[in-house]
Amino acid sequence: MIGLIAALTCGISTYYGVGDGFHGQTTANGERFDAYRWTAAHPYLPMGAKIRVTNQRNGKQVIVRVNDRGPYSHADLDLSYAAFAHIESASKGNATVCWRVVG
């Protein structure tokens, strides 16, 4: 499992927390979701894991902390609104990204 978690993974990222009712709701780890903090939802990475996410189109990066499960859409990784907006325009809605656990 360690090798799988440490591996570079690529896929589609979306964002949540603005205009969808999730801001202020309880996350899977029990904290309140804040769309303006750099966090992420992932189906199996450990809660609290820090991952470096790189936008493959423009090379911009963000380090986020996993605090929720999901995504529950076509995406592979859900970023908070602020984290997504740091690497891509929110108007695009999704981005091709790669990520790796860094802590």
Number of C-alpha atoms within 10 A of each C-alpha: 6 6 7 11 15 14 12 13 14 17 13 15 22 24 23 23 19 14 7 7 9 16 18 12 13 14 16 15 13 10 12 14 22 20 21 15 14 19 26 33 25 19 14 11 17 15 16 15 17 20 21 17 28 20 21 15 11 11 12 13 19 19 19 23 21 25 23 25 19 16 19 12 9 9 17 19 27 27 29 24 22 21 24 29 18 14 20 21 11 16 7 9 13 18 22 18 24 20 21 19 21 14 11
